[in-house]
Amino acid sequence: MIRSIIRLNVASGREREFEETFRKRRVLERAKEAARLRTGELLRPLAGNGPYMVVATWDNAADYQAWVDSPVRAELASMPPRLSEPVAPADLFEIVLRFES
């Protein structure tokens, strides 16, 4: 299993609009449909001034790359309003240990 982590700087004062737009556009649901996303979360920083994070789980790096190359993702990225910018390219990690209670 692979975990992708994307950090997004959100336009100041537009955080709630960003969250609502992300939700309305069904970004995570569409990633599941287009590229077999297993789990996904949009995380809001508690400090209030850090980047948002999108954390997602995929079966493998090829599934994540299928999402990156997906026309669905390109369409979502091009839709106005532009409320966020990636801090850097996504980080990918292999899950080697997991705990759930």
MARLODO-126346 format. One record per residue: x, z, y of N, C-alpha, C in turn. Coordinates in Angstrom, 1 decimal, m for minus. Layout:
BEGIN
SITE     nu     nw     nv    cau    caw    cav     cu     cw     cv
SITE      X      Z      Y      X      Z      Y      X      Z      Y
...
END
This chain:
BEGIN
SITE     nu     nw     nv    cau    caw    cav     cu     cw     cv
SITE    0.8    0.0   m1.2    0.0    0.0    0.0    0.9    0.0    1.2
SITE    0.4   m0.7    2.3    1.1   m0.8    3.5    0.3   m0.2    4.7
SITE    0.9    0.5    5.6    0.3    1.0    6.8    0.8    0.3    8.0
SITE    0.0   m0.3    8.8    0.4   m0.9   10.1    0.0    0.1   11.2
SITE    0.9    0.2   12.2    0.6    1.0   13.4    0.9    0.2   14.6
SITE   m0.1    0.0   15.4    0.0   m0.7   16.7   m0.2    0.2   17.8
SITE    0.7    0.2   18.8    0.5    1.1   20.0    0.0    0.2   21.1
SITE   m1.0    0.6   21.8   m1.6   m0.2   22.9   m1.7    0.6   24.2
SITE   m1.1    0.0   25.2   m1.3    0.6   26.6   m2.6    0.1   27.1
SITE   m3.5    1.0   27.5   m4.8    0.6   28.0   m4.8    0.8   29.5
SITE   m5.5   m0.2   30.2   m5.6   m0.2   31.6   m6.1    1.2   32.1
SITE   m5.4    1.8   33.1   m5.8    3.1   33.6   m7.2    3.1   34.1
SITE   m7.9    4.2   33.7   m9.3    4.3   34.2  m10.3    3.5   33.4
SITE   m9.8    2.7   32.4  m10.7    1.8   31.6  m10.7    2.2   30.1
SITE  m10.3    3.4   29.9  m10.2    3.8   28.5  m11.5    3.8   27.7
SITE  m12.6    4.3   28.3  m13.9    4.3   27.6  m14.4    2.9   27.4
SITE  m14.2    2.1   28.4  m14.6    0.7   28.3  m13.8    0.0   27.2
SITE  m12.5    0.3   27.1  m11.7   m0.3   26.0  m12.3    0.2   24.6
SITE  m12.5    1.4   24.5  m13.1    2.0   23.2  m14.4    1.3   22.9
SITE  m15.3    1.2   23.8  m16.6    0.5   23.6  m16.4   m0.9   23.3
SITE  m15.6   m1.6   23.9  m15.3   m3.0   23.7  m14.7   m3.2   22.3
SITE  m13.8   m2.4   21.9  m13.2   m2.4   20.5  m14.3   m2.2   19.5
SITE  m15.2   m1.3   19.7  m16.3   m1.0   18.8  m17.3   m2.2   18.8
SITE  m17.7   m2.7   19.9  m18.7   m3.8   20.0  m18.2   m5.0   19.3
SITE  m16.9   m5.3   19.5  m16.3   m6.5   18.9  m16.1   m6.4   17.4
SITE  m16.3   m5.1   16.9  m16.2   m4.9   15.4  m14.8   m5.3   14.9
SITE  m13.7   m4.9   15.6  m12.4   m5.4   15.3  m12.0   m5.0   13.9
SITE  m12.2   m3.7   13.5  m11.8   m3.3   12.2  m12.7   m3.9   11.1
SITE  m14.0   m4.1   11.3  m14.8   m4.7   10.3  m14.5   m6.2   10.2
SITE  m14.1   m6.8   11.2  m13.8   m8.2   11.2  m12.4   m8.4   10.5
SITE  m11.5   m7.4   10.6  m10.2   m7.5    9.9  m10.5   m7.3    8.4
SITE  m11.4   m6.5    8.0  m11.8   m6.4    6.6  m12.3   m7.7    6.1
SITE  m13.2   m8.3    6.8  m13.8   m9.6    6.4  m12.7  m10.7    6.3
SITE  m11.8  m10.8    7.3  m10.8  m11.9    7.4   m9.6  m11.7    6.5
SITE   m9.2  m10.4    6.3   m7.9  m10.2    5.7   m7.8   m9.0    4.8
SITE   m8.9   m8.5    4.3   m8.8   m7.4    3.3   m8.3   m6.1    3.8
SITE   m8.6   m5.7    5.0   m8.3   m4.4    5.5   m8.9   m3.4    4.6
SITE   m8.1   m2.3    4.2   m8.6   m1.2    3.4   m9.2   m0.1    4.3
SITE   m8.5    0.4    5.2   m8.9    1.4    6.1   m8.4    1.1    7.5
SITE   m9.1    1.6    8.5   m8.6    1.4    9.9   m9.1    2.4   10.8
SITE   m8.3    2.8   11.8   m8.7    3.8   12.8   m8.2    3.4   14.1
SITE   m9.0    3.6   15.2   m8.5    3.6   16.5   m8.3    5.0   17.0
SITE   m7.1    5.4   17.4   m6.8    6.7   17.8   m6.6    6.8   19.3
SITE   m7.3    7.8   19.9   m7.2    8.1   21.4   m6.1    9.2   21.5
SITE   m5.2    9.1   22.5   m4.2   10.1   22.7   m4.8   11.4   23.3
SITE   m4.5   12.5   22.7   m5.0   13.8   23.3   m4.4   14.1   24.6
SITE   m3.2   13.7   24.8   m2.5   14.0   26.1   m3.2   13.2   27.3
SITE   m3.9   12.1   26.9   m4.6   11.3   27.9   m3.8   10.3   28.6
SITE   m2.5   10.3   28.5   m1.7    9.3   29.2   m0.8    8.5   28.3
SITE   m0.9    8.7   27.0   m0.1    7.9   26.0   m0.8    6.7   25.5
SITE   m0.2    5.9   24.7   m0.8    4.7   24.2   m1.9    5.1   23.1
SITE   m2.9    4.2   23.1   m3.8    4.3   21.9   m3.1    3.7   20.7
SITE   m3.6    4.1   19.5   m2.9    3.5   18.3   m4.0    3.0   17.4
SITE   m3.7    1.9   16.8   m4.6    1.4   15.7   m3.8    1.5   14.4
SITE   m4.3    2.3   13.5   m3.6    2.6   12.2   m4.5    2.0   11.1
SITE   m3.9    1.1   10.3   m4.6    0.4    9.3   m3.9    0.4    8.0
SITE   m4.6    0.3    6.9   m4.0    0.3    5.6   m4.4   m1.0    4.9
SITE   m3.4   m1.6    4.3   m3.5   m2.9    3.6   m2.9   m2.8    2.2
SITE   m3.3   m3.7    1.3   m2.7   m3.7    0.0   m1.3   m4.0    0.0
SITE   m0.9   m5.0    0.9    0.5   m5.4    1.0    0.7   m6.1    2.3
SITE    2.0   m6.4    2.6    2.3   m7.0    3.8    1.7   m8.4    4.0
SITE    1.5   m9.1    2.9    0.9  m10.4    3.0   m0.5  m10.3    3.6
SITE   m1.3   m9.3    3.2   m2.6   m9.1    3.7   m2.6   m8.8    5.2
SITE   m1.6   m8.0    5.6   m1.5   m7.7    7.1   m1.1   m9.0    7.8
SITE   m0.2   m9.8    7.3    0.2  m11.1    7.9   m1.0  m12.0    8.0
SITE   m1.8  m12.0    6.9   m3.0  m12.9    7.0   m3.9  m12.5    8.2
SITE   m4.0  m11.2    8.5   m4.8  m10.8    9.7   m4.1  m11.3   11.0
SITE   m2.8  m11.1   11.0   m2.0  m11.5   12.2   m2.2  m13.0   12.5
SITE   m2.2  m13.8   11.4   m2.4  m15.3   11.5   m3.8  m15.7   11.6
SITE   m4.7  m14.8   11.4   m6.2  m15.2   11.3   m6.7  m15.8   12.6
SITE   m7.5  m16.8   12.6   m8.2  m17.3   13.8   m9.2  m16.3   14.3
SITE   m9.7  m15.4   13.5  m10.6  m14.4   14.0   m9.8  m13.5   14.9
SITE   m8.6  m13.1   14.5   m7.8  m12.2   15.4   m7.4  m12.9   16.7
SITE   m7.1  m14.2   16.6   m6.7  m15.0   17.8   m7.9  m15.0   18.8
SITE   m9.1  m15.2   18.2  m10.3  m15.3   19.0  m10.5  m13.9   19.7
SITE  m10.4  m12.8   19.0  m10.6  m11.5   19.6   m9.6  m11.2   20.7
SITE   m8.3  m11.6   20.5   m7.3  m11.4   21.4   m7.5  m12.2   22.7
SITE   m8.2  m13.3   22.6   m8.3  m14.1   23.8   m9.6  m13.8   24.6
SITE  m10.5  m13.0   24.1  m11.7  m12.7   24.8  m11.5  m11.7   26.0
SITE  m12.1  m12.1   27.1  m12.0  m11.1   28.2  m13.0  m10.0   28.0
SITE  m12.9   m8.9   28.7  m11.8   m8.5   29.5  m10.6   m8.1   28.7
SITE   m9.4   m8.3   29.3   m8.1   m7.9   28.7   m7.9   m6.5   29.2
SITE   m8.1   m5.5   28.3   m8.0   m4.1   28.6   m6.8   m3.4   28.1
SITE   m6.0   m4.1   27.2   m4.9   m3.4   26.6   m3.8   m4.4   26.3
SITE   m2.6   m3.9   26.2   m1.4   m4.7   25.9   m0.6   m3.9   24.8
SITE   m0.1   m4.6   23.8    0.7   m3.9   22.8    2.0   m3.4   23.5
SITE    2.4   m2.2   23.1    3.7   m1.6   23.5    4.8   m2.4   22.9
SITE    4.7   m2.7   21.7    5.7   m3.5   20.9    5.0   m4.1   19.7
SITE    5.7   m5.0   19.0    5.1   m5.5   17.8    4.7   m4.3   16.8
SITE    3.7   m4.6   16.0    3.3   m3.5   15.0    4.4   m3.1   14.1
SITE    4.4   m1.8   13.8    5.3   m1.3   12.8    4.6   m1.3   11.5
SITE    5.3   m1.6   10.4    4.8   m1.6    9.1    5.5   m0.6    8.2
SITE    4.8    0.1    7.4    5.4    1.2    6.6    4.8    1.0    5.2
SITE    5.6    1.3    4.2    5.1    1.4    2.8    4.7    2.8    2.6
SITE    3.5    3.0    2.0    3.1    4.4    1.7    3.7    4.8    0.4
SITE    4.5    5.9    0.5    5.2    6.4   m0.7    4.6    7.7   m1.2
SITE    3.9    8.4   m0.4    3.3    9.6   m0.8    2.0    9.9    0.1
SITE    1.0   10.3   m0.5   m0.3   10.5    0.2   m1.0   11.8   m0.3
SITE   m1.5   12.5    0.6   m2.3   13.7    0.2   m3.7   13.6    0.8
SITE   m4.7   14.0    0.0   m6.0   14.1    0.6   m6.6   15.3   m0.1
SITE   m7.5   16.0    0.7   m8.1   17.2    0.1   m9.6   17.0    0.1
END
